[in-house]
Amino acid sequence: MMDASEFRTGKGHRDENFPVASWLIQPRHRAPILAFYNFVRSADDIADHPSLSPQQKVDLLDRMEHDLVGTGAGDAAAVALREALAERGLSPQHAQDLLEAFRLDATKLRYRDWDDLMGYCAYSAMPVGRFVLDVHGESRGTWAASDAICAALQVINHIQDCAADYRNLDRVYIPLDALAACGADVTALGEAKASPGLRRCLAGLAQRTDLLLLQGDALPDLVQDWRLALEISVIHTLAQRLTRILMQRDPLSEPVHLGKSAVAGISLLAVVKAMTRRAGFNRATSAARP
């Protein structure tokens, strides 16, 4: 019987585009977040594995869910998350939603339009932010802004990896109607360089993604935990920089990821800016109280 751990790529939380439980997060919150990440990473590696059939992927994901919510002990990442959730009294629903997204990855290769893609992000991205907020005991009133940011991060990844997803998995997240409106089709993703039509399409998606980030701009001010607010500000700032890169560069032939030095510099500036902004927000809030 196959085990989920057999298909791990070795990619870890430090290899992601955006921070995962960085030093900004309170130490007591890092362990459950990393347990969640390891579970999701295992499931993602299954969904993206080129040698597994769609049914094999779904079967492995189903087994992970059984170990997460039941008493099975087959998958170590699922058991570790189950124990972390029990310790905090948290629901497994966010992890289950992500498993549903990975089942879609195994069986669905095309997305009709932006709404179809956002429907996918409701399972593949939004639960991540909601889980982190729940770990911190934040209000559900923060979810809408978090959902917008998380969806934006997902679309950024889709645009960055559009060529590899198509070539390696025949999976296309770029909405078909957006491609058609620019006179392109999915085969353009297999070229060495993006056509003018594909460039317009991808730049347009980056612009829509930037609007999602604008919808999430208030999230650092909405959360109570100031260290989480700094982490969100760093992620938000990095995402803004990446959308601007994606508006200008061709992800098929040009670099569209940030290097470590650029990430460090942008993150430091984001922390300083966020601390200043939060201090001003707190002063304004205090002054407004009767």
FIRO-325138 format. One record per residue (C-alpha): residue in one letter; x, y, z. Coordinates in steps of 0.001 Angstrom, whole numbers, plus 524288, in hexadecimal, padded with zeros to 5 digits. Layout:
% FIRO-325138
A|X|Y|Z
...
//
This chain:
% FIRO-325138
M|80000|80000|80000
M|80530|80D57|7FC24
D|807CC|81753|806BA
A|806EC|82608|80519
S|814A1|827F3|80A7D
E|81A40|820A8|7FEC8
F|816C6|82BFF|7F5E9
R|81C75|83765|7FD7B
T|8253F|83FC1|7F4F5
G|82D6D|844D5|8002C
K|82820|85294|7FE9F
G|8268F|85942|80BC0
H|82094|86578|81176
R|82CFC|86D47|80F2D
D|82BFA|86A91|8008F
E|81EC7|8710D|7FEC0
N|81C34|87DEB|7F7D3
F|816F6|883F9|8043C
P|81A87|882A4|812B4
V|814DE|8772D|81A37
A|8152A|8788B|82911
S|82105|88173|8287D
W|827D6|886EE|83482
L|81DA1|891AD|834AE
I|81351|88807|83938
Q|8128C|88588|847D3
P|81A0A|878F3|84AE8
R|80E30|8726F|85129
H|806BA|873A8|84458
R|81154|86E8A|83B4A
A|80FEB|8600E|83E4F
P|80198|85EA6|83A2A
I|803EF|86709|82E23
L|80F88|85EA8|82A1B
A|807B9|85238|82CB5
F|7FD3B|85799|823B7
Y|8077E|85B34|81991
N|80DC4|84DAC|819CB
F|80094|84733|817F3
V|7FD33|8502D|80CA3
R|80AB9|84E86|806A3
S|8092A|83FB9|806C1
A|7FBD8|840A4|8004D
D|800BF|84A7E|7F643
D|80C1F|841AD|7F298
I|8028E|83697|7F03B
A|7F9C2|83EF2|7E7B1
D|8055C|843A7|7DF9E
H|80C56|83690|7DE4E
P|80E13|833A0|7CFC2
S|80E48|824C1|7D0DC
L|801C9|822E2|7D8C8
S|7F4C3|82123|7D1F4
P|7E969|82A05|7D5AC
Q|7E2E4|81EDC|7DCFD
Q|7EF52|81B7D|7E467
K|7F07D|829AE|7E87F
V|7E266|82A39|7ED39
D|7E410|81D72|7F4A5
L|7F02D|82276|7FBA1
L|7E992|82F55|7FEE6
D|7DDCA|82804|8042D
R|7E6CF|81FFC|80CBA
M|7ED26|82C5B|811E4
E|7DFD5|831AF|81579
H|7DC82|8250F|81C89
D|7E8F7|82621|8247D
L|7E605|83474|82733
V|7D824|832E1|82C5A
G|7D801|824B0|830A9
T|7E0E0|81BDB|83846
G|7E9E6|81765|82D6D
A|7F878|818D6|82EFD
G|7FD1C|81685|8211C
D|80139|8244F|81DB6
A|80A37|82AF7|82762
A|806FB|838BB|822B2
A|7F865|83643|82442
V|7FA21|830A8|831DD
A|802D0|83C11|83606
L|7F8AE|845D4|83154
R|7EDA7|83E32|837C6
E|7F4CC|83EF1|844B9
A|7F7D5|84D72|842FB
L|7E990|85062|8400A
A|7E50B|8489D|84BD6
E|7EE8B|84FEB|854A0
R|7E917|85D0A|8502D
G|7DAEF|858AA|84EFE
L|7DACE|85C2A|84096
S|7D2A6|8564F|835BA
P|7D8DA|84E62|82AA4
Q|7CFE6|8552D|820D3
H|7DA31|85E3F|81B13
A|7E328|852AA|81871
Q|7D7CD|84B0F|812BA
D|7D4B2|85666|809AB
L|7E2A9|85622|804C3
L|7E1A8|84793|80239
E|7D5EA|84A99|7F9BA
A|7DE50|85411|7F1EC
F|7E8A3|84990|7EFF5
R|7DE25|84021|7EB3B
L|7DA93|84A86|7E148
D|7E8DD|84B5F|7DD63
A|7E89D|83CC0|7DAE4
T|7DC74|83D11|7D280
K|7DA55|84ABE|7CCE5
L|7E3D9|8502A|7C2E3
R|7DD4B|85CA0|7BE07
Y|7D63F|86868|7C3CB
R|7CB6B|86F03|7BC3F
D|7CC4D|87CFD|7C150
W|7D05D|88573|7CCD4
D|7C4C6|8812A|7D510
D|7C82D|872F0|7D2A1
L|7D61C|875B9|7D703
M|7D168|87CF0|7E32D
G|7C8EA|8712F|7E644
Y|7D53A|868FD|7E634
C|7DC5B|872F8|7EEBA
A|7D164|871DC|7F8B0
Y|7D69C|86435|7FB42
S|7E4F9|8655B|7F785
A|7E8D6|8724E|7FDC0
M|7DECF|878C0|8067D
P|7DED5|86DD3|810C3
V|7ED5C|87048|81324
G|7EB34|87E20|817CA
R|7DF2A|87A49|81F74
F|7E6C5|86FBB|8268E
V|7F1A2|87924|82A6A
L|7E784|882C8|82F4B
D|7E0B3|87818|83713
V|7ED81|873EB|83D3F
H|7EF22|881D8|841FB
G|7E124|88298|846F5
E|7DDB3|88D90|83D8C
S|7CFCF|89178|83A1A
R|7C911|88BCD|82E33
G|7C6EA|899DC|82A6C
T|7D4D6|89958|82531
W|7D1DB|88E68|81BB4
A|7CD50|8967F|81010
A|7D9E0|89E6C|80F66
S|7E1F4|8922D|811B2
D|7DAAC|88AE8|806FD
A|7DDF6|895A2|7FD3F
I|7EC73|89547|80095
C|7ED33|8867B|8005A
A|7E64B|885BF|7F337
A|7EFF7|88FB7|7EE0C
L|7FB8E|887B4|7F2BC
Q|7F5ED|87BC8|7EBEE
V|7F403|882D5|7DEFD
I|801C9|88859|7DFC6
N|806E9|87A75|7E0F6
H|7FE63|8762F|7D591
I|803B2|880D6|7CCB0
Q|811C7|87E8B|7D0C7
D|810AC|86FE0|7CE66
C|80758|87008|7C2D3
A|81127|86A37|7B951
A|815E6|85F68|7C267
D|80808|85BBC|7C64D
Y|80442|85A42|7B811
R|8107C|85344|7B389
N|811CA|849F7|7BF11
L|803B2|84775|7C303
D|7FB3E|84C8D|7B7C3
R|7F4DA|854E7|7C239
V|7F0A9|862C1|7BEC7
Y|7EBC5|86C31|7C910
I|7EBCF|877BE|7BFBB
P|7DD44|879C0|7BCD2
L|7D9A2|87544|7AF36
D|7D122|8811C|7AC80
A|7DC74|88A3D|7AFE1
L|7E53F|88302|7A657
A|7DAF3|8836C|79BAA
A|7D868|891F6|79DBF
C|7E6CF|8947B|79AD8
G|7E736|88BA1|78EEF
A|7EEE8|880E1|795C2
D|7EC68|872E2|799E3
V|7F296|86952|7A353
T|7FCC9|864C0|7998A
A|80331|87227|79A87
L|80798|86E2D|7A832
G|8106D|863F5|7A23E
E|8187C|86DA5|79A64
A|825F3|87269|79E5F
K|82118|88068|79E8F
A|8138F|885F2|7A0AD
S|80C6C|88B49|794EB
P|80781|89958|79577
G|7F9C1|8942E|797F3
L|7FE28|88B91|7A328
R|805FD|896C5|7A8F8
R|7F9BF|89F50|7A8DA
C|7F1ED|8946F|7AF18
L|7FB92|891FD|7BA17
A|7FDA9|8A072|7BCB2
G|7EEF1|8A230|7BD81
L|7EDFC|89731|7C76C
A|7F8E1|89D87|7CF55
Q|7F124|8AA38|7CF6D
R|7E50C|8A31D|7D463
T|7ED8A|89CCE|7DEAF
D|7F26A|8AA12|7E2FC
L|7E43B|8ADFE|7E53A
L|7E2A4|8A234|7EE29
L|7EE50|8A6F6|7F5F7
L|7E7E6|8B438|7F709
Q|7DBD6|8AD95|7FCCB
G|7E486|8A761|80717
D|7EC4A|8B3A0|80A49
A|7E563|8B5EC|81757
L|7E825|8A85A|81CE5
P|7F434|8AC3A|824F0
D|7EBE3|8B680|82BBE
L|7E0D0|8ACEC|82E50
V|7E874|8A256|83560
Q|7EB09|8A3A3|843E1
D|7F81D|89C80|8444A
W|8024F|8A6AA|84092
R|80C7C|89C99|83C86
L|802C4|89629|83364
A|7FFD9|8A3AF|82DFD
L|80E41|8A541|82A99
E|80EA5|897FC|823FA
I|802AD|89B5B|81BED
S|808AA|8A86B|81822
V|81502|8A1B6|81350
I|80D2B|897EC|80B48
H|80475|8A29A|805D3
T|81010|8AB15|801EE
L|8172B|89FC2|7FB68
A|80ACC|89C72|7F3F2
Q|80943|8AA71|7EF49
R|81728|8AA6A|7EA3A
L|814F8|89D8D|7E31A
T|80880|8A225|7DC7C
R|80FE1|8ADC2|7D717
I|81A7E|8A4BB|7D208
L|81034|89C2A|7CBA2
M|80A21|8A7F9|7C506
Q|8172D|8AACF|7BE84
R|81E3D|89DDD|7BC5B
D|81BE9|8916F|7B4CE
P|81B2E|885BC|7BE19
L|81E7D|87C92|7B2EB
S|82BBF|882B2|7B047
E|82F1D|88C6A|7BB0C
P|8315B|88B50|7C9C9
V|824CF|88E06|7D13D
H|828C8|8899D|7DEE4
L|82F90|891DF|7E929
G|83D3A|88E46|7ED88
K|840A9|88C84|7FBDC
S|84734|899C1|7FD0A
A|83B8E|8A08D|7F6ED
V|8322F|8994B|7FFF7
A|83A5B|89D29|80BCE
G|83AE1|8AB77|807EE
I|82C77|8AC72|804A4
S|828D8|8A548|81124
L|830C3|8AE6F|819B2
L|82AAB|8BA73|81387
A|81D36|8B454|814EB
V|81F59|8B1D7|8236A
V|8239B|8BFD5|825E3
K|81841|8C532|81DFF
A|80E86|8BC3A|824D4
M|81347|8BFC8|83272
T|811FF|8CE2D|82F37
R|8049A|8CC3B|8294E
R|7FFC5|8C3F6|834A0
A|804A7|8CDB7|83E8E
G|7FD68|8D87E|8376B
F|7F12F|8D023|83660
N|7F178|8CD27|844F9
R|7F33D|8DB8B|84857
A|7E7D2|8DF42|83F96
T|7DF51|8D4A9|84585
S|7E297|8D8F3|85354
A|7DFDB|8E729|85028
A|7D291|8E393|84A80
R|7CE16|8DCD5|856FA
P|7C549|8E511|85FB5
//
